[in-house]
Amino acid sequence: MGAVIGDILPLALGVAISPIPVIAAILMLLSPRAKVTSVGFLLGWVVGIIVAVTVFTLLSSVLPQSDDDGGHPVQGIVRIVLGVLLLLVALRQWRGRPKRGEEPTMPKWMAAIDKVGFPMALGLGFLLSAVNPKNLLLAAGAGVEIGSAGLDAGSIVVVIAVFTVIAASTVLVPVVGYLIAAEKLRGPLDALRVWLAKENAVIMAVLLLVIGVNLIGKGIAAF
């Protein structure tokens, strides 16, 4: 189980360092209905991560485990495909980074985030974690690692829980911290929002590049 947790840590970190969900959570924390919307968003974010990883774990567990030579060609192919897709996402992130002196472009729906209620915040959190293409690829990679490891049900639950805590940490920490000390965190949260919007595309591009290459390497080694 320890080896599997080690394998999924970079994938969980890739989900955690997602600029749009973190910025959305911060905007909710700075809105008039901060406590209601931020908690709803956090719940949706956590549930979405659990659902995505669990689905891919179940799908991976039914794949053929090995061939006559002891290799794992199916898992290898899946890892290579996921790795290549992550490299493409990394390239897109890099090419879409803000140029010097250019303001980053944010989704239009963020302008109306002050009007979001609990149900919409819950659904938004779920969509950004479970349906976002980048997160889906990372969840699929984690699912392949977990489902192909031959773990028992209890160990699988523990590994998915570890993945979820790490992946959700960048939304969890600001929300919980704000609920405890709202006024003290307003300034730092706003500064973090600005920094993420400007710099996170580069960070994500590098991280996805490393994860993608790692998955391709594991895929090749599985043959």
Secondary structure per residue as TSV (DSSP state, phi and psi in degrees):
chain	resnum	aa	ss	phi	psi
A	1	M	-	360.0	-38.2
A	2	G	H	-60.1	-39.4
A	3	A	H	-65.1	-38.6
A	4	V	H	-66.8	-41.5
A	5	I	H	-60.3	-41.3
A	6	G	H	-61.9	-37.2
A	7	D	H	-69.3	-32.8
A	8	I	H	-90.6	-10.4
A	9	L	H	-57.9	-47.3
A	10	P	H	-62.3	-35.2
A	11	L	H	-67.4	-40.7
A	12	A	H	-65.0	-38.9
A	13	L	H	-64.1	-36.5
A	14	G	H	-62.0	-37.5
A	15	V	H	-70.4	-41.1
A	16	A	H	-62.4	-41.5
A	17	I	S	-88.0	68.6
A	18	S	-	-116.2	114.0
A	19	P	H	-64.9	-43.6
A	20	I	H	-63.1	-50.1
A	21	P	H	-60.8	-41.1
A	22	V	H	-66.1	-43.7
A	23	I	H	-63.7	-41.2
A	24	A	H	-61.0	-43.4
A	25	A	H	-62.7	-41.4
A	26	I	H	-64.9	-42.2
A	27	L	H	-61.5	-38.0
A	28	M	H	-66.2	-37.4
A	29	L	H	-68.3	-25.5
A	30	L	T	-93.5	1.5
A	31	S	S	-90.0	166.3
A	32	P	T	-61.8	-28.5
A	33	R	T	-106.4	44.7
A	34	A	H	-56.0	-48.5
A	35	K	H	-66.1	-38.8
A	36	V	H	-72.2	-51.9
A	37	T	H	-71.1	-38.9
A	38	S	H	-66.9	-39.5
A	39	V	H	-66.2	-41.7
A	40	G	H	-61.8	-43.2
A	41	F	H	-63.0	-43.1
A	42	L	H	-61.5	-44.9
A	43	L	H	-61.7	-44.6
A	44	G	H	-63.2	-39.8
A	45	W	H	-62.2	-46.0
A	46	V	H	-66.6	-46.8
A	47	V	H	-61.7	-40.9
A	48	G	H	-61.6	-42.2
A	49	I	H	-63.1	-46.3
A	50	I	H	-61.2	-45.8
A	51	V	H	-61.6	-48.3
A	52	A	H	-61.5	-49.3
A	53	V	H	-66.1	-39.5
A	54	T	H	-64.3	-43.6
A	55	V	H	-60.9	-47.5
A	56	F	H	-70.0	-29.8
A	57	T	H	-65.6	-44.5
A	58	L	H	-64.2	-41.3
A	59	L	H	-65.1	-41.4
A	60	S	H	-67.7	-33.3
A	61	S	H	-67.5	-19.1
A	62	V	T	-95.9	-1.2
A	63	L	S	-73.3	152.0
A	64	P	-	-56.4	131.2
A	65	Q	-	-80.6	-36.8
A	66	S	-	-159.4	160.9
A	67	D	-	-99.5	-169.9
A	68	D	T	-65.8	-24.3
A	69	D	T	-91.9	4.0
A	70	G	S	86.2	4.7
A	71	G	-	-84.2	175.5
A	72	H	-	-129.5	69.6
A	73	P	H	-63.6	-37.2
A	74	V	H	-65.8	-49.7
A	75	Q	H	-61.1	-35.4
A	76	G	H	-62.9	-44.3
A	77	I	H	-63.9	-43.1
A	78	V	H	-61.3	-43.6
A	79	R	H	-63.6	-41.9
A	80	I	H	-63.6	-44.3
A	81	V	H	-61.7	-45.9
A	82	L	H	-62.3	-40.6
A	83	G	H	-62.7	-43.4
A	84	V	H	-63.8	-42.7
A	85	L	H	-62.7	-39.6
A	86	L	H	-66.0	-35.7
A	87	L	H	-63.6	-38.7
A	88	L	H	-65.4	-40.9
A	89	V	H	-64.7	-39.1
A	90	A	H	-61.8	-41.8
A	91	L	H	-63.1	-41.8
A	92	R	H	-63.5	-41.9
A	93	Q	H	-60.6	-44.9
A	94	W	H	-64.4	-44.6
A	95	R	H	-69.9	-23.8
A	96	G	T	-93.3	4.6
A	97	R	S	-66.5	146.6
A	98	P	-	-64.0	135.9
A	99	K	-	-75.4	165.3
A	100	R	T	-59.9	126.8
A	101	G	T	83.3	0.6
A	102	E	-	-101.1	136.3
A	103	E	-	-79.0	134.0
A	104	P	-	-66.0	145.0
A	105	T	-	-91.4	124.9
A	106	M	-	-105.0	153.8
A	107	P	-	-56.7	144.0
A	108	K	G	-63.5	-29.6
A	109	W	G	-66.3	-17.8
A	110	M	G	-67.1	-24.1
A	111	A	G	-66.0	-24.3
A	112	A	G	-104.2	17.5
A	113	I	G	-69.4	-21.1
A	114	D	G	-65.0	-23.8
A	115	K	G	-94.0	0.2
A	116	V	-	-73.3	135.9
A	117	G	-	-101.6	-176.4
A	118	F	H	-59.6	-49.4
A	119	P	H	-60.8	-42.1
A	120	M	H	-68.8	-37.4
A	121	A	H	-65.0	-40.0
A	122	L	H	-61.1	-48.8
A	123	G	H	-64.5	-38.4
A	124	L	H	-64.3	-42.8
A	125	G	H	-61.4	-41.1
A	126	F	H	-65.3	-44.6
A	127	L	H	-63.8	-42.4
A	128	L	H	-69.3	-24.3
A	129	S	H	-95.9	-37.4
A	130	A	H	-98.1	-19.9
A	131	V	T	-115.1	-20.9
A	132	N	-	-55.3	127.2
A	133	P	H	-56.0	-44.1
A	134	K	H	-61.8	-46.7
A	135	N	H	-66.1	-34.2
A	136	L	H	-62.6	-42.8
A	137	L	H	-63.3	-42.4
A	138	L	H	-68.0	-40.0
A	139	A	H	-65.2	-37.6
A	140	A	H	-64.6	-42.0
A	141	G	H	-61.5	-42.0
A	142	A	H	-65.6	-40.9
A	143	G	H	-61.0	-39.5
A	144	V	H	-63.7	-43.8
A	145	E	H	-63.2	-43.0
A	146	I	H	-73.3	-47.6
A	147	G	H	-68.4	-27.3
A	148	S	T	-94.1	2.8
A	149	A	T	-86.4	-9.8
A	150	G	T	70.9	31.0
A	151	L	-	-80.1	156.6
A	152	D	-	-78.1	169.7
A	153	A	H	-59.8	-41.8
A	154	G	H	-62.6	-42.3
A	155	S	H	-66.7	-37.9
A	156	I	H	-61.5	-43.2
A	157	V	H	-60.6	-43.5
A	158	V	H	-63.3	-44.5
A	159	V	H	-65.0	-43.2
A	160	I	H	-63.6	-38.1
A	161	A	H	-63.1	-43.4
A	162	V	H	-62.0	-46.0
A	163	F	H	-58.3	-44.9
A	164	T	H	-64.5	-44.1
A	165	V	H	-61.1	-45.6
A	166	I	H	-68.2	-45.2
A	167	A	H	-64.4	-32.7
A	168	A	H	-91.9	-3.6
A	169	S	H	-61.3	-36.4
A	170	T	H	-73.0	-16.8
A	171	V	H	-95.9	-38.8
A	172	L	H	-61.9	-48.4
A	173	V	H	-62.1	-48.9
A	174	P	H	-62.5	-39.8
A	175	V	H	-65.5	-49.5
A	176	V	H	-64.3	-42.3
A	177	G	H	-62.0	-39.3
A	178	Y	H	-67.5	-39.1
A	179	L	H	-63.8	-27.3
A	180	I	H	-87.1	-42.7
A	181	A	S	-140.2	74.2
A	182	A	H	-60.5	-54.3
A	183	E	H	-64.9	-37.7
A	184	K	H	-68.0	-25.3
A	185	L	H	-96.6	-5.9
A	186	R	H	-59.0	-50.8
A	187	G	H	-62.6	-53.0
A	188	P	H	-59.1	-38.4
A	189	L	H	-65.2	-41.0
A	190	D	H	-66.4	-39.5
A	191	A	H	-64.3	-39.7
A	192	L	H	-64.5	-40.2
A	193	R	H	-59.1	-45.8
A	194	V	H	-63.9	-43.7
A	195	W	H	-64.6	-43.3
A	196	L	H	-61.5	-43.3
A	197	A	H	-60.7	-34.5
A	198	K	H	-85.9	-38.0
A	199	E	H	-108.9	-16.3
A	200	N	H	-70.6	-25.2
A	201	A	H	-60.7	-41.6
A	202	V	H	-68.0	-44.8
A	203	I	H	-60.2	-45.5
A	204	M	H	-64.1	-39.5
A	205	A	H	-61.0	-45.6
A	206	V	H	-65.8	-44.9
A	207	L	H	-63.4	-45.4
A	208	L	H	-65.6	-34.0
A	209	L	H	-61.2	-47.3
A	210	V	H	-63.5	-46.0
A	211	I	H	-63.9	-42.3
A	212	G	H	-62.2	-45.8
A	213	V	H	-62.6	-40.0
A	214	N	H	-62.3	-43.1
A	215	L	H	-65.5	-40.7
A	216	I	H	-62.4	-42.2
A	217	G	H	-61.4	-43.0
A	218	K	H	-65.5	-36.4
A	219	G	H	-64.3	-42.9
A	220	I	H	-64.7	-40.5
A	221	A	H	-67.5	-18.5
A	222	A	T	-76.5	-13.3
A	223	F	-	-82.8	360.0
